[in-house]
């Protein structure tokens, strides 16, 4: 998308948040920035740098058995698992390694784990890894799903998060609204002030990307 701004993390110049100001619609809200994390999720150097930065948050964690990847963060998750293992983070898995998995979504958008993946969740210490957390709804739903399947939350980490906690669990993050020029704003679909001001919608966005309107 044209006219994007680069926000470079002070932790590593390879961690670059690409943001575009405007009026965007997400599944949960209307927002004033489109945050593009395609490079972080698909480019080796950026994914590795993100994993290295996240590792610092969890080096002292008692145990991480499974990294539950949301928003297409599987490549980052793989690098993260390797780095956590090298850092000496313990796990309780029989194979003495960290599982990396993603949830399945039913036709009604219910998050589920089937019989062959339940064992990665039940009685395991789960680190939830997301690209972004804006309203907290996805994080809350993921936390509740993990608990339903018998998992224990070891931590929640998002590359960008507008929240410091969800369900009383701290959200570690690399970027926050204060890193964006003018701040990050999220509005409900009904009563959005951008809509009330007749500001056209630029694009419809989700974790896969955006589609212009």
C-alpha positions as semicolon CSV with decimal commas, in nm:
position;residue;x (nm);y (nm);z (nm)
1;X;0,000;0,000;0,000
2;X;0,135;0,343;-0,096
3;X;0,233;0,616;0,150
4;X;0,326;0,376;0,428
5;X;0,560;0,479;0,706
6;X;0,839;0,263;0,846
7;X;0,859;0,229;1,223
8;X;1,192;0,070;1,316
9;X;1,224;-0,109;1,647
10;X;1,505;0,014;1,875
11;X;1,573;-0,353;1,955
12;X;1,683;-0,441;1,601
13;X;1,685;-0,241;1,272
14;X;1,558;-0,554;1,094
15;X;1,228;-0,530;1,284
16;X;1,025;-0,288;1,075
17;X;0,659;-0,206;1,124
18;X;0,501;-0,071;0,805
19;X;0,195;0,141;0,877
20;X;-0,043;0,336;0,654
21;X;-0,275;0,604;0,796
22;X;-0,636;0,610;0,679
23;X;-0,975;0,451;0,748
24;X;-0,968;0,073;0,758
25;X;-1,218;-0,196;0,853
26;X;-1,106;-0,508;1,041
27;X;-1,324;-0,802;1,153
28;X;-1,361;-0,644;1,498
29;X;-1,336;-0,268;1,448
30;X;-1,260;0,037;1,237
31;X;-0,903;0,164;1,275
32;X;-0,697;0,464;1,169
33;X;-0,392;0,262;1,060
34;X;-0,331;-0,041;0,845
35;X;-0,039;-0,228;0,997
36;X;0,143;-0,444;0,743
37;X;0,349;-0,726;0,895
38;X;0,395;-0,926;0,575
39;X;0,772;-0,883;0,584
40;X;0,801;-0,993;0,946
41;X;0,594;-1,304;0,883
42;X;0,750;-1,410;0,552
43;X;1,102;-1,265;0,517
44;X;1,368;-1,479;0,686
45;X;1,579;-1,195;0,828
46;X;1,281;-1,011;0,974
47;X;1,114;-1,323;1,117
48;X;1,443;-1,426;1,277
49;X;1,492;-1,077;1,425
50;X;1,139;-1,076;1,571
51;X;1,197;-1,418;1,726
52;X;1,526;-1,301;1,877
53;X;1,355;-1,000;2,035
54;X;1,065;-1,207;2,170
55;X;1,305;-1,460;2,321
56;X;1,427;-1,193;2,562
57;X;1,081;-1,174;2,717
58;X;1,065;-1,546;2,795
59;X;1,422;-1,658;2,871
60;X;1,331;-1,676;3,242
61;X;0,999;-1,851;3,183
62;X;0,960;-2,176;3,378
63;X;0,837;-2,381;3,082
64;X;0,700;-2,347;2,730
65;X;0,574;-2,665;2,568
66;X;0,381;-2,526;2,271
67;X;0,382;-2,206;2,069
68;X;0,032;-2,140;1,940
69;X;0,073;-1,926;1,630
70;X;-0,202;-1,687;1,523
71;X;-0,220;-1,447;1,226
72;X;0,024;-1,648;1,011
73;X;0,314;-1,629;1,259
74;X;0,433;-1,988;1,207
75;X;0,774;-1,890;1,063
76;X;0,840;-1,659;1,356
77;X;0,718;-1,936;1,585
78;X;0,969;-2,184;1,442
79;X;1,260;-1,946;1,493
80;X;1,129;-1,864;1,840
81;X;1,109;-2,230;1,940
82;X;1,470;-2,283;1,835
83;X;1,594;-1,977;2,024
84;X;1,399;-2,058;2,341
85;X;1,541;-2,410;2,336
86;X;1,894;-2,277;2,299
87;X;1,830;-2,032;2,582
88;X;1,748;-2,324;2,807
89;X;1,373;-2,271;2,847
90;X;1,232;-2,596;2,984
91;X;0,947;-2,797;2,839
92;X;0,756;-3,098;2,968
93;X;0,707;-3,272;2,634
94;X;0,802;-3,637;2,601
95;X;1,020;-3,556;2,301
96;X;1,193;-3,268;2,486
97;X;1,110;-3,016;2,219
98;X;0,866;-2,731;2,164
99;X;0,554;-2,791;1,957
100;X;0,442;-2,530;1,702
101;X;0,079;-2,537;1,602
102;X;-0,216;-2,331;1,478
103;X;-0,585;-2,359;1,563
104;X;-0,848;-2,469;1,316
105;X;-1,158;-2,258;1,264
106;X;-1,496;-2,416;1,200
107;X;-1,750;-2,277;0,952
108;X;-1,897;-2,079;1,240
109;X;-1,550;-1,936;1,321
110;X;-1,520;-2,146;1,636
111;X;-1,158;-2,219;1,729
112;X;-1,099;-2,594;1,760
113;X;-0,826;-2,855;1,800
114;X;-0,878;-3,205;1,664
115;X;-0,772;-3,533;1,821
116;X;-0,426;-3,529;1,660
117;X;-0,346;-3,178;1,788
118;X;-0,517;-3,180;2,128
119;X;-0,208;-3,338;2,280
120;X;-0,014;-3,020;2,195
121;X;-0,253;-2,823;2,416
122;X;-0,378;-3,045;2,699
123;X;-0,162;-3,021;3,013
124;X;0,089;-2,809;2,820
125;X;0,235;-2,463;2,889
126;X;0,119;-2,254;2,592
127;X;0,279;-1,937;2,455
128;X;0,030;-1,755;2,232
129;X;0,203;-1,565;1,949
130;X;0,012;-1,306;1,745
131;X;0,091;-1,045;1,486
132;X;-0,142;-0,787;1,639
133;X;-0,384;-0,737;1,924
134;X;-0,609;-0,436;1,884
135;X;-0,944;-0,493;2,058
136;X;-0,836;-0,787;2,276
137;X;-1,120;-1,007;2,147
138;X;-0,903;-1,252;1,956
139;X;-0,663;-1,285;2,247
140;X;-0,946;-1,343;2,494
141;X;-1,103;-1,606;2,269
142;X;-0,770;-1,780;2,222
143;X;-0,697;-1,782;2,595
144;X;-1,039;-1,927;2,670
145;X;-1,001;-2,192;2,399
146;X;-0,662;-2,301;2,532
147;X;-0,808;-2,332;2,880
148;X;-1,108;-2,525;2,748
149;X;-0,874;-2,781;2,593
150;X;-0,679;-2,814;2,917
151;X;-0,379;-2,594;2,841
152;X;-0,203;-2,351;3,073
153;X;-0,112;-2,002;2,949
154;X;0,265;-1,947;2,973
155;X;0,243;-1,607;2,805
156;X;0,089;-1,398;2,529
157;X;0,307;-1,203;2,286
158;X;0,205;-0,977;1,999
159;X;0,427;-0,786;1,759
160;X;0,186;-0,492;1,795
161;X;-0,059;-0,461;2,082
162;X;-0,297;-0,185;2,183
163;X;-0,347;-0,361;2,518
164;X;-0,115;-0,430;2,809
165;X;-0,335;-0,705;2,954
166;X;-0,623;-0,927;2,842
167;X;-0,808;-1,159;3,082
168;X;-0,563;-1,037;3,351
169;X;-0,272;-1,182;3,150
170;X;0,011;-0,943;3,052
171;X;0,060;-0,893;2,678
172;X;0,425;-0,855;2,583
173;X;0,477;-0,665;2,260
174;X;0,741;-0,506;2,038
175;X;0,527;-0,210;1,929
176;X;0,241;-0,020;2,092
177;X;0,010;0,269;1,991
178;X;0,261;0,525;2,117
179;X;0,500;0,416;1,840
180;X;0,257;0,532;1,568
181;X;0,242;0,901;1,472
182;X;-0,072;1,046;1,630
183;X;-0,148;0,720;1,809
184;X;-0,355;0,417;1,713
185;X;-0,733;0,443;1,729
186;X;-0,983;0,157;1,724
187;X;-1,358;0,218;1,698
188;X;-1,664;-0,010;1,701
189;X;-1,831;-0,081;1,368
190;X;-2,140;0,108;1,487
191;X;-2,068;0,465;1,591
192;X;-1,727;0,496;1,424
193;X;-1,637;0,869;1,424
194;X;-1,452;0,830;1,093
195;X;-1,773;0,703;0,934
196;X;-1,973;0,984;1,099
197;X;-1,734;1,234;0,941
198;X;-1,798;1,070;0,600
199;X;-1,432;0,971;0,566
200;X;-1,424;0,699;0,298
201;X;-1,304;0,350;0,388
202;X;-0,967;0,280;0,226
203;X;-0,959;-0,098;0,262
204;X;-1,097;-0,402;0,440
205;X;-0,822;-0,577;0,639
206;X;-0,762;-0,902;0,823
207;X;-0,459;-1,110;0,920
208;X;-0,407;-1,212;0,555
209;X;-0,380;-0,858;0,423
210;X;-0,609;-0,593;0,276
211;X;-0,853;-0,539;-0,009
212;X;-0,917;-0,191;-0,139
213;X;-1,275;-0,064;-0,137
